[in-house]
């Protein structure tokens, strides 16, 4: 049921089926990168190779009933209901870009955590829920594929993940920090100037902001005013995560991870996807040559103004991946 905000599910129908997944084994593979670094398009591309089990918006919105729907042959019916809802709400693509939205749209597991009031990154508090999620996904997929996941909040958390899941693999994606920060601020602008109905389906706190005029006003001042103080939060978060990567990547075996860049993915998508799949001993015949193109992103004025400050903070990261102090063009 849809009540103008998040989809409401009254029952948790999976409770009597939970023993079905008790002995399910899974191998997690994580896409790691900052928000707006290209994780979503990479997730979609890898998902379409057919080599992975992925988390979709259908899974997210029906989490407590996934086993029930699968076992009772209701999955396709429920997906069709969701697609009809998207059509009724005129949701065709993400508001922030042109990624197509259907029931099979690949999504982030952080929102499973948020629905249960857990921290957004993987911790000892939510690890049991995470394992339940992975087991559910693998069970209802009917396949023996590894589970491919993404959550930008876990980018600076890979050592904790590796400690708890020794067979985990990591796909790191990097992008010029100036573009990441600029794109992040554009994201706030898009979601705060007018309501993103898609986000309202799965994130209740976002709906709460739009129900509270004062909270919405303060968020707009913080993130989308002429000189938004929120940009320093975005810079700090990006810097902290990238420093974590540079400091700790040495502790992962070269057999357990690969680092790519968004720019290279756009220029040579087939080559990059093949390189990733080689690490995982996988193959695909899918042609991605016309799938993704470099986006000519013009930096927003505040990022242009602060670009030297940002470069100085993240100089080591800029140099590691060959990024330069640009002037607003790709």
C-alpha positions as CSV (number, residue, x, y, z in Angstrom):
1,X,0.0,0.0,0.0
2,X,1.2,3.5,-0.8
3,X,0.2,6.3,1.5
4,X,1.9,9.3,-0.1
5,X,5.2,8.5,1.5
6,X,7.0,5.2,2.0
7,X,5.3,2.0,0.9
8,X,3.5,0.5,3.9
9,X,3.6,-3.3,4.5
10,X,1.5,-4.4,7.4
11,X,2.8,-7.9,7.9
12,X,6.2,-9.6,8.1
13,X,5.3,-12.7,6.1
14,X,8.8,-14.1,6.0
15,X,8.9,-15.0,9.7
16,X,7.5,-18.5,9.2
17,X,9.9,-19.2,6.3
18,X,13.1,-17.9,7.9
19,X,14.5,-21.4,8.5
20,X,14.6,-21.9,4.8
21,X,17.7,-19.7,4.6
22,X,19.4,-20.9,7.8
23,X,22.1,-23.0,5.9
24,X,22.5,-20.8,2.8
25,X,26.1,-19.8,2.1
26,X,27.0,-16.6,0.2
27,X,30.0,-14.8,-1.1
28,X,29.8,-11.0,-0.9
29,X,31.4,-8.8,-3.5
30,X,31.3,-5.1,-2.8
31,X,31.4,-2.1,-5.1
32,X,33.2,0.6,-3.1
33,X,33.2,4.3,-3.8
34,X,32.0,7.7,-2.7
35,X,28.5,8.9,-3.5
36,X,28.4,10.2,-7.1
37,X,31.6,8.4,-8.1
38,X,29.9,6.1,-10.5
39,X,28.9,3.2,-8.2
40,X,25.3,3.1,-9.5
41,X,26.1,2.8,-13.2
42,X,28.8,0.2,-12.4
43,X,26.4,-1.8,-10.3
44,X,23.8,-1.7,-13.2
45,X,26.4,-2.8,-15.7
46,X,27.8,-5.7,-13.7
47,X,24.3,-6.8,-12.8
48,X,23.5,-7.1,-16.5
49,X,26.3,-9.5,-17.1
50,X,24.2,-12.2,-15.4
51,X,27.1,-13.2,-13.1
52,X,25.7,-11.8,-9.9
53,X,22.8,-11.7,-7.5
54,X,22.0,-8.1,-6.9
55,X,19.7,-6.0,-4.6
56,X,16.9,-4.2,-6.4
57,X,14.3,-1.7,-5.3
58,X,11.8,-4.6,-5.4
59,X,13.8,-6.3,-2.7
60,X,14.2,-3.1,-0.7
61,X,10.5,-2.2,-0.7
62,X,9.4,-5.8,0.1
63,X,12.2,-7.0,2.3
64,X,10.1,-8.6,5.1
65,X,8.0,-10.6,2.6
66,X,10.6,-11.7,0.0
67,X,10.6,-15.3,1.0
68,X,6.8,-15.5,1.2
69,X,6.4,-14.0,-2.3
70,X,9.1,-16.3,-3.8
71,X,7.9,-19.5,-2.3
72,X,4.2,-18.8,-3.1
73,X,5.0,-17.7,-6.7
74,X,4.0,-14.1,-6.2
75,X,7.3,-12.4,-7.2
76,X,6.3,-11.4,-10.8
77,X,2.9,-10.2,-9.6
78,X,4.5,-8.0,-7.0
79,X,7.1,-6.6,-9.4
80,X,4.3,-5.8,-11.9
81,X,2.4,-4.0,-9.1
82,X,5.5,-2.0,-8.4
83,X,6.0,-1.1,-12.0
84,X,2.4,0.1,-12.2
85,X,3.0,2.2,-9.2
86,X,6.1,3.8,-10.9
87,X,3.9,4.5,-13.9
88,X,1.1,6.0,-11.9
89,X,3.6,8.3,-10.2
90,X,5.3,9.1,-13.5
91,X,8.6,7.8,-12.2
92,X,10.6,6.7,-15.3
93,X,14.2,7.5,-14.3
94,X,16.1,8.7,-11.2
95,X,15.5,12.3,-10.7
96,X,19.3,12.8,-10.3
97,X,20.2,11.2,-13.7
98,X,18.9,9.1,-16.5
99,X,19.1,5.7,-15.0
100,X,15.9,3.9,-15.8
101,X,13.7,2.9,-12.8
102,X,11.8,-0.4,-12.8
103,X,11.2,-3.0,-10.1
104,X,14.7,-4.4,-11.1
105,X,16.5,-1.1,-10.6
106,X,19.7,-2.0,-8.6
107,X,19.8,-0.3,-5.1
108,X,21.9,0.2,-2.0
109,X,21.7,-2.0,1.1
110,X,22.1,1.0,3.4
111,X,18.4,1.6,3.1
112,X,17.6,-1.9,4.5
113,X,19.6,-0.7,7.6
114,X,17.8,2.6,7.8
115,X,14.4,1.0,7.7
116,X,15.4,-1.0,10.8
117,X,17.0,2.0,12.5
118,X,20.6,0.6,12.2
119,X,23.8,2.5,11.3
120,X,24.2,3.0,7.6
121,X,27.5,1.2,7.4
122,X,28.1,-2.4,8.2
123,X,28.8,-2.8,12.0
124,X,28.5,-5.5,14.7
125,X,25.0,-4.0,15.3
126,X,23.6,-4.8,11.9
127,X,25.8,-7.6,10.7
128,X,23.1,-10.2,11.4
129,X,20.6,-8.3,9.3
130,X,23.2,-8.0,6.5
131,X,23.7,-11.8,6.5
132,X,19.9,-12.4,6.5
133,X,19.7,-10.0,3.5
134,X,22.4,-11.8,1.6
135,X,20.9,-15.2,2.3
136,X,17.4,-14.1,1.2
137,X,18.8,-12.7,-2.0
138,X,20.7,-15.8,-2.9
139,X,17.8,-18.1,-1.9
140,X,15.2,-16.3,-4.0
141,X,17.6,-15.9,-6.9
142,X,17.6,-19.7,-7.4
143,X,21.2,-19.4,-8.5
144,X,24.7,-20.0,-7.1
145,X,26.0,-16.5,-8.1
146,X,27.9,-14.4,-5.6
147,X,26.0,-11.5,-4.1
148,X,27.0,-8.1,-5.5
149,X,26.3,-5.1,-3.2
150,X,27.0,-1.4,-2.9
151,X,26.8,1.1,-0.2
152,X,29.0,4.3,-0.3
153,X,29.0,4.5,3.5
154,X,31.1,1.2,3.5
155,X,33.8,2.6,1.2
156,X,35.9,3.6,4.3
157,X,35.0,0.4,6.1
158,X,36.5,-2.4,4.0
159,X,38.9,-3.7,6.6
160,X,36.0,-4.4,9.0
161,X,34.2,-6.1,6.1
162,X,37.2,-8.2,5.2
163,X,37.8,-9.2,8.8
164,X,34.2,-10.5,9.0
165,X,34.0,-12.0,5.5
166,X,37.5,-13.3,4.6
167,X,36.3,-14.4,1.1
168,X,34.9,-11.0,0.2
169,X,36.1,-9.2,-2.9
170,X,36.1,-5.5,-3.6
171,X,35.7,-3.3,-6.7
172,X,36.8,0.2,-6.0
173,X,35.7,3.0,-8.3
174,X,37.3,6.4,-8.2
175,X,36.4,9.8,-9.7
176,X,37.9,13.2,-9.7
177,X,37.1,14.6,-6.3
178,X,36.0,18.0,-7.7
179,X,33.4,16.3,-9.8
180,X,32.3,14.1,-7.0
181,X,31.8,17.0,-4.7
182,X,30.1,19.1,-7.3
183,X,27.8,16.2,-8.3
184,X,27.0,15.6,-4.6
185,X,25.9,19.2,-4.1
186,X,23.8,19.1,-7.3
187,X,22.1,16.0,-5.8
188,X,21.2,17.9,-2.6
189,X,19.9,20.7,-4.8
190,X,17.7,18.3,-6.8
191,X,16.2,16.6,-3.8
192,X,15.7,19.7,-1.7
193,X,14.2,22.1,-4.4
194,X,11.4,19.7,-5.0
195,X,10.4,16.3,-3.7
196,X,12.0,13.2,-5.2
197,X,9.0,10.8,-5.1
198,X,11.2,7.8,-5.8
199,X,13.3,8.5,-2.7
200,X,10.1,9.0,-0.7
201,X,9.1,5.4,-1.3
202,X,12.0,3.9,0.6
203,X,13.4,6.6,3.0
204,X,11.0,7.8,5.6
205,X,13.2,10.5,7.1
206,X,13.2,12.2,3.7
207,X,9.4,12.4,3.8
208,X,9.6,13.8,7.3
209,X,11.7,16.7,6.1
210,X,9.1,17.6,3.6
211,X,6.4,17.4,6.3
212,X,8.3,19.9,8.4
213,X,8.6,23.4,6.7
214,X,11.3,24.6,9.2
215,X,13.5,21.5,8.7
216,X,13.2,21.8,4.9
217,X,14.1,25.5,5.1
218,X,17.2,24.8,7.2
219,X,18.3,22.0,4.9
220,X,18.0,24.3,1.9
221,X,20.0,27.0,3.7
222,X,22.7,24.4,4.6
223,X,23.0,22.7,1.2
224,X,21.7,25.0,-1.6
225,X,22.1,28.6,-0.5
226,X,24.6,30.9,-2.3
227,X,27.4,29.8,0.0
228,X,26.2,26.5,1.4
229,X,28.0,25.5,4.6
230,X,27.0,21.9,3.8
231,X,29.8,21.7,1.2
232,X,32.4,21.5,3.9
233,X,30.6,18.5,5.3
234,X,30.8,16.9,1.8
235,X,34.4,17.8,1.4
236,X,35.3,16.5,4.9
237,X,33.5,13.2,4.3
238,X,35.1,12.7,0.9
239,X,38.6,13.5,2.2
240,X,38.2,11.2,5.2
241,X,37.0,8.3,3.1
242,X,39.8,8.8,0.5
243,X,42.5,9.0,3.1
244,X,41.2,5.7,4.6
245,X,41.5,4.1,1.2
246,X,45.1,5.3,0.6
247,X,46.2,4.3,4.1
248,X,44.6,0.9,4.3
249,X,44.4,-0.5,0.8
250,X,47.8,-2.1,1.4
251,X,46.2,-4.5,3.8
252,X,44.1,-6.1,1.1
253,X,45.6,-8.8,-1.1
254,X,45.9,-7.9,-4.7
255,X,43.8,-11.0,-5.4
256,X,40.9,-9.5,-3.4
257,X,40.3,-6.2,-5.1
258,X,40.5,-4.1,-8.2
259,X,40.6,-0.3,-8.5
260,X,39.1,1.4,-11.5
261,X,38.2,5.0,-12.4
262,X,34.9,6.4,-13.5
263,X,36.6,8.2,-16.3
264,X,38.1,5.0,-17.7
265,X,34.8,3.2,-17.3
266,X,33.2,5.8,-19.5
267,X,36.0,5.8,-22.1
268,X,36.6,2.0,-22.3
269,X,33.6,0.2,-20.7
270,X,34.1,-3.2,-22.3
271,X,37.8,-3.2,-21.3
272,X,37.1,-2.2,-17.7
273,X,34.2,-4.6,-17.2
274,X,36.3,-7.5,-18.6
275,X,39.2,-6.5,-16.3
276,X,36.8,-6.7,-13.3
277,X,35.3,-10.0,-14.4
278,X,38.8,-11.4,-14.9
279,X,39.6,-10.8,-11.2
280,X,36.5,-12.8,-10.4
281,X,37.1,-15.6,-13.0
282,X,34.0,-14.6,-14.9
283,X,33.1,-13.7,-18.4
284,X,30.4,-11.9,-20.4
285,X,29.3,-11.5,-24.0
286,X,27.4,-8.3,-23.3
287,X,28.6,-5.2,-25.3
288,X,28.8,-2.1,-23.2
289,X,30.5,0.1,-25.8
290,X,27.4,2.4,-26.2
291,X,26.2,1.9,-22.7
292,X,27.9,4.8,-20.9
293,X,29.5,7.9,-22.1
294,X,31.7,10.5,-20.4
295,X,29.6,13.2,-18.8
296,X,30.7,16.8,-19.4
297,X,30.2,18.0,-15.9
298,X,30.5,21.7,-15.3
299,X,31.6,22.3,-11.8
300,X,29.3,24.4,-9.7
301,X,30.5,27.9,-8.7
302,X,31.3,27.1,-5.0
303,X,33.4,24.1,-6.0
304,X,35.3,26.2,-8.6
305,X,35.9,28.8,-5.8
306,X,37.1,26.1,-3.4
307,X,39.0,23.9,-5.9
308,X,42.5,24.9,-4.7
309,X,41.5,24.3,-1.1
310,X,40.0,20.9,-2.0
311,X,43.1,20.0,-4.1
312,X,45.4,20.9,-1.2
313,X,43.4,18.7,1.2
314,X,43.3,15.7,-1.1
315,X,46.6,16.2,-3.0
316,X,47.8,12.6,-2.4
317,X,44.5,11.2,-3.7
318,X,44.6,13.5,-6.8
319,X,48.1,12.3,-7.6
320,X,47.4,8.6,-6.9
321,X,44.8,8.6,-9.7
322,X,46.3,11.2,-12.0
323,X,43.6,13.9,-11.4
324,X,44.5,17.5,-12.0
325,X,43.3,20.8,-10.7
326,X,40.7,21.5,-13.4
327,X,38.7,24.6,-14.2
328,X,35.3,23.1,-14.6
329,X,35.5,20.9,-17.7
330,X,35.8,17.2,-18.0
